[in-house]
Amino acid sequence: MTIKYAAPCNECGAIYLDGIKTTCSRCVRLKGQKRSRRRLEIRFKCDCGEMAVAVILVSIGPEDDLREERIAVCEGCLADERLIQE
């Protein structure tokens, strides 16, 4: 099984944890308002406390009711996840 990376926001281009399908929660709140620039760099912390470099999608729940969650991961945890997936 390969690691599934979450797509960035369609509006601003940033990686995000909270939002609706393909749009981050900030862009949902500002819908209809003029935004002067795209924000590409968002800072999240991984569960280990380091700064996250990616957001991955993981499936959780019982096999008949799986749902996808977004998890922010740092370089070290992403490397660990790659090793686990192999």
Buried (B, 14 or more C-beta within 10 A) or exposed (E): EEBEEBEBBEBBBBBBBEBEEEBBEBBBEEEEEEEEEEBEEBEBEBEEEBEBBBBBEBEEEEEEEEEEEBBBBBEEBBEEBEEEEE
